[in-house]
Amino acid sequence: MPEPAKIEFLTRNPDEATFQIHRVQSNQARGMFRPQRLSEAVWEVTAQPQSFDGSRHFVLRNLQRDRYVLLSAQEHFLWNHFDGNHTLAEIAKLLHFEFGAFDYLIINQLLTKLHAAGLLAAVGASGVQSSIASKSSRRWVRAWVRLRRAWGRISFKIRDADRYCSAIYRRGGFLLFSPFALALCLALTAVAIVAVVRLSPQAKQITLGLAGMPVLSTGAMIATMLFVAVQHVLVHALACKAYGRKVREIGFFLLQGVLPTFYADVTDIFMSSRRARIVVDLAGPLVEVVFGSFAFIAAYWSPPGVGQSLFFGAGILLWEGALLNLYPFNFLELDGYNILADLLAMPTLRQRAMTLLPKLLGRLIRGPKLQKSEWIQSSYLAICFASVIVYVVLHLDALGLGRLFGAN
């Protein structure tokens, strides 16, 4: 049986000319490590609302680097004991006494997250980093790799976005978050619904008008979506400013290297209340609702023809986008999902549900019984699967393919 791995230290006294080698088993050295968090002036912790299963999460923020770490109750307990006075072995015992049996990997994972966020005091690391670079002998492979990297870098960031958003908010942006603005949005939506009802008898004929001009309609829809996406992100940022929190950055990137995506980093809103987070999440989709309402009203007042078809198609596209964004049960972490996670006080609902999925059937048949939080996760999965099936079936029918599959 091989001996445990050892760590070698070179030590010497001030009056000695040569070093002495001391060997310590790696697991022993790890157990003696005393993690120490930075001083309280550097960070702040905000407790999140208690969830239905009785658990509670915390958000830890590095005030200097503006980094955020989501902590579970166990991780928060560990954080409180990373004071430089307790070894990892002692902390592990305390955690076991507090919570019972647990996965010891949580300690390593937390240390990694805290180190990445710059929240642990330096321990004298040498700073030497190792890198392994493999080079392919085939030129086309290297060219393909370079092309993918270059394509993935198609992005931009406005790092001082908070300054710009603060200026926009002061110079009129605050009006978007007044009761009058909400009432106007609801009234506009109601008028648009009436317009859609009155246009519904001609809806098929209007939408068929788009098929006769595919280039124009496609270009108009793409331009509309990009314009509204920018406004969506900006309103998210302004909502964050409405609660006095910082907008870390605004930018653009290609999601999965394909889908153009605008974003606003409003992570700082997690240091505020649950109501503030819900308002920030809700503000973005309301942009699609408002612009979609304008499009439907414009279609109603436009004479039959190209303009009416384009307005009506844009309205459908924007309202459907708002619905998908607000609907929380579609496996995507969009605004609706974030609102649901906040209401349930379960910020990692989707991740935990997907982790539960492979073993869910076995747990239901053989046990152990599902806990309350796991019932919530399994219900989320069930509704998501049902929603996706309904969505696909409805769109097959809309495309005229439902009868085709039914005939077979």
Secondary structure as the mmCIF struct_conf table of DSSP 4:
data_model
#
loop_
_struct_conf.conf_type_id
_struct_conf.id
_struct_conf.beg_label_comp_id
_struct_conf.beg_label_asym_id
_struct_conf.beg_label_seq_id
_struct_conf.end_label_comp_id
_struct_conf.end_label_asym_id
_struct_conf.end_label_seq_id
HELX_LH_PP_P HELX_LH_PP_P1 PRO A 2 ALA A 5
STRN STRN1 LYS A 6 THR A 11
TURN_TY1_P TURN_TY1_P1 PRO A 14 ASP A 15
BEND BEND1 ALA A 17 THR A 18
STRN STRN2 GLN A 20 GLN A 25
HELX_RH_AL_P HELX_RH_AL_P1 SER A 26 MET A 32
STRN STRN3 GLN A 36 ARG A 37
HELX_LH_PP_P HELX_LH_PP_P2 LEU A 38 SER A 39
TURN_TY1_P TURN_TY1_P2 GLU A 40 ALA A 41
BEND BEND2 VAL A 42 VAL A 42
STRN STRN4 TRP A 43 ALA A 47
HELX_LH_PP_P HELX_LH_PP_P3 GLN A 48 GLN A 50
TURN_TY1_P TURN_TY1_P3 PHE A 52 ASP A 53
BEND BEND3 GLY A 54 GLY A 54
STRN STRN5 PHE A 58 ASN A 62
TURN_TY1_P TURN_TY1_P4 LEU A 63 ASP A 66
STRN STRN6 ARG A 67 LEU A 71
HELX_RH_AL_P HELX_RH_AL_P2 ALA A 73 HIS A 81
STRN STRN7 ASP A 83 ASP A 83
BEND BEND4 GLY A 84 HIS A 86
HELX_RH_AL_P HELX_RH_AL_P3 LEU A 88 PHE A 99
BEND BEND5 ALA A 101 ALA A 101
TURN_TY1_P TURN_TY1_P5 TYR A 104 TYR A 104
HELX_RH_AL_P HELX_RH_AL_P4 LEU A 105 ALA A 116
TURN_TY1_P TURN_TY1_P6 ALA A 117 GLY A 118
STRN STRN8 LEU A 120 LEU A 120
BEND BEND6 SER A 137 SER A 137
HELX_RH_AL_P HELX_RH_AL_P5 ARG A 139 GLY A 152
TURN_TY1_P TURN_TY1_P7 ARG A 153 ARG A 153
STRN STRN9 PHE A 156 ILE A 158
TURN_TY1_P TURN_TY1_P8 ARG A 159 ASP A 160
HELX_RH_AL_P HELX_RH_AL_P6 ALA A 161 ARG A 170
TURN_TY1_P TURN_TY1_P9 ARG A 171 GLY A 172
HELX_RH_3T_P HELX_RH_3T_P1 GLY A 173 PHE A 177
BEND BEND7 SER A 178 SER A 178
HELX_RH_AL_P HELX_RH_AL_P7 PRO A 179 LEU A 199
HELX_RH_3T_P HELX_RH_3T_P2 SER A 200 GLN A 202
HELX_RH_AL_P HELX_RH_AL_P8 ALA A 203 ALA A 211
TURN_TY1_P TURN_TY1_P10 GLY A 212 GLY A 212
HELX_RH_AL_P HELX_RH_AL_P9 PRO A 214 ALA A 242
TURN_TY1_P TURN_TY1_P11 TYR A 243 GLY A 244
STRN STRN10 GLU A 249 LEU A 255
TURN_TY1_P TURN_TY1_P12 GLN A 256 VAL A 258
STRN STRN11 LEU A 259 ASP A 265
HELX_RH_3T_P HELX_RH_3T_P3 THR A 267 MET A 271
BEND BEND8 SER A 272 SER A 272
HELX_RH_AL_P HELX_RH_AL_P10 ARG A 274 TRP A 301
BEND BEND9 SER A 302 SER A 302
HELX_LH_PP_P HELX_LH_PP_P4 PRO A 303 PRO A 303
TURN_TY1_P TURN_TY1_P13 PRO A 304 GLY A 305
HELX_RH_AL_P HELX_RH_AL_P11 VAL A 306 LEU A 326
BEND BEND10 ASN A 330 LEU A 332
BEND BEND11 LEU A 334 LEU A 334
HELX_RH_AL_P HELX_RH_AL_P12 ASP A 335 LEU A 344
TURN_TY1_P TURN_TY1_P14 ALA A 345 ALA A 345
TURN_TY1_P TURN_TY1_P15 PRO A 347 THR A 348
HELX_RH_AL_P HELX_RH_AL_P13 LEU A 349 ARG A 366
HELX_LH_PP_P HELX_LH_PP_P5 PRO A 368 GLN A 371
HELX_RH_AL_P HELX_RH_AL_P14 LYS A 372 ALA A 398
TURN_TY1_P TURN_TY1_P16 LEU A 399 GLY A 400
HELX_RH_AL_P HELX_RH_AL_P15 GLY A 402 ALA A 407
#
